[in-house]
């Protein structure tokens, strides 16, 4: 009799445990299903918010339209972004042979003046604005030089590109870049370089091709090449530790 009661109780306990396990499983399944549905609608939303192209069965997501940056101080010139052929600019003289964008020359002159006042006298502008036509002459001369030495046109182009940008692909064509002194890596050991590193931002200038960003800029370290972007941007770029390519991308997507 006692044993029978024990057995009954045991069976009841097992039933209760089984019911509990079943209930928990059902609840878990409902929760998992809900989560799955949520994820699916998130993915669908991502696709409906973006344009996507299907090419050769591969779906490529295109980010929503980027903001267009209209600021003249931030025009990006590099191998992927040449200046348009009809690009025009108003220039003003730095000295008898060199010119700079009229809108930024005041800050350039002031920067050089302040640098000299602080005791840095060994500083001069080696190169500033170059017209696209002049750039073309430089480029073609170098190509012809290599061709006359027996290089093929492909070889001549590769060799030339190590030294001279194609016309329209140099920041000097924009009128907002200067090269200082001997256009040499030794410039980084000068007082002028130390001064520029600390103070150029106060005049809206940035070192355009830092060593640690060369993979992004596509240009090797050039301590002598400084680009005008305006104070509001030079401060922000330093704060964000971004080169111009990164900074423009940042402005376009934020
Ligand atoms: Zn330069």
Boltz pocket constraint, residues with backbone or C-beta under 6 A from the ligand:
constraints:
  - pocket:
      binder: B
      contacts: [[A, 172], [A, 177], [A, 178], [A, 179], [A, 224], [A, 225], [A, 226]]
      max_distance: 6.0
